[in-house]
Amino acid sequence: MRLFEEIKQLRSFLWTQKAAGKSIGLVPTMGALHAGHLQLIAASKAENDITVCSVYVNPTQFNNSADLAKYPRTLAKDQEMLAEVGCDVLFAPSNQEMYQLPAQLKFDFGALDKTLEGEFRPGHFSGVALVVSKLFNIVQPHRAYFGQKDYQQLKVITKLASELLFDLEIKSVPIVRESDGLAMSSRNQRLSEQGRQKALVLFHSLQFGKQQLKAGKGLAEVKHLVKAKCDAVHDVRLEYFELADVENLSLVESVRNGTILLIAAFVGDVRLIDNLMMDE
Ligand code: PAF
């Protein structure tokens, strides 16, 4: 596997590959890789000649400096994992390399980034859009791969790519769960043994909510029950539990075709998100 830290070198390597007719898949990550990321790499490898994985903890998407400081950074291990699964290129730039000029561009996705994560993490999606645009420009991949755990991010990036006419396909890959249902996330690495158990309340709340709604219970009552379920676990603080349209993520009040349940909660000081399609 080739490691690049500089944009110029990566661009020149990819230019040669593209000139030789090779297709390029990009898997953008913030590192602390887990099996969910490896699914993205596998999906890219199946559809492209060259897979580039970027590992970069992007400061502009953190609205809380403590969260940025605590974000797990495990580059040496990430590099080993990527080499093992046959990733072709690791791009691990510095902040100086990615932000040669201070970040001033702001993105606004209308209603899509004002709800759910956007409401609780103001500016988050603008930072995501900025760094993803940079990565698309640097790598100019044929396809880029994103996980469905960050469902709203997937929708934001799909809109970004289509509005800015990026000449690439956005591919989404289903959530990968631990055997007990916990959605894989880099942030899980920050959970204690006890916290890891408590974090299951997110997936259990989604399953419970789905089952109650399907059984005909009203959303307001289900929300109330989910809040009580989370409150019952010491150190868990529910931020939101919402039912939304799968396409535009506008919040809906009752189940219909094409809806998704989304949850965000703190387990101690670790913020986790998860989601579950109502139709599957
Ligand atoms: O999902 C992530 O890990 C990040 O938000 C992304 C897409 C790599 C942008 O920094």
Residues whose N, C-alpha, C, O or C-beta is under 5 A from the ligand:
A	BS01	PAF	P28 T29 M30 Y56 N58 V128 V131
